[in-house]
């Protein structure tokens, strides 16, 4: 029986603007899963990234607001200097709690809260980045039965974040960015086989 997913969470840092443009730009307007993203960004950055991505992608892209409902086919970006969390009631919340994994917003915070809310119906994605944020969160997603996808470190502008995620938790899929949108579409439509694997799986 095909698994029905409810959301995709994405963590990205160094090199993330180009990576997100490529990934989101390859998804069609009828991609129905909500996508929640933490891109490491300076505390004084404005909302320019959401605007840029919204202009260049078929999906609606917006900066997340407190108590936003999580809507199908919508991309939510964590705002500068706030952690983005998923509430069990199916809405978003923002937090100014201390840095986690040296970051605010933190990938781990988003991934762990989303895993608690969605369990096995969650897809976690770790992309290019120069630290280890996301490793602990991706492990939580896998422990809850969700699917873990990691960008091939050889394909990433910054390898450390993908390498740390693979070393810490393994991944169900490790692949280049160019193939990721197609994989997400297959998973969303129930057309991709999922075999949970150990560390370093490809």
Secondary structure, 3 states (H helix, E strand, C coil): CCCCCCEEEEEECCCHHHHHHHHHHCCCCCCCCEEEEEECCCCCCCCHHHHHHHHHCCCEEEECCCCCECCCCEEEECCCCCEEEECCCCEEEEECCCCECCECCCHHHHHHHHHHHHHHHEEEEECCCCCCCCHHHHHHHHHCCCEEEEECHHHCCCCHHHHHHHHHHCCCEEECHHHHHHHHHHHHHCCCCCCCCCCCCC
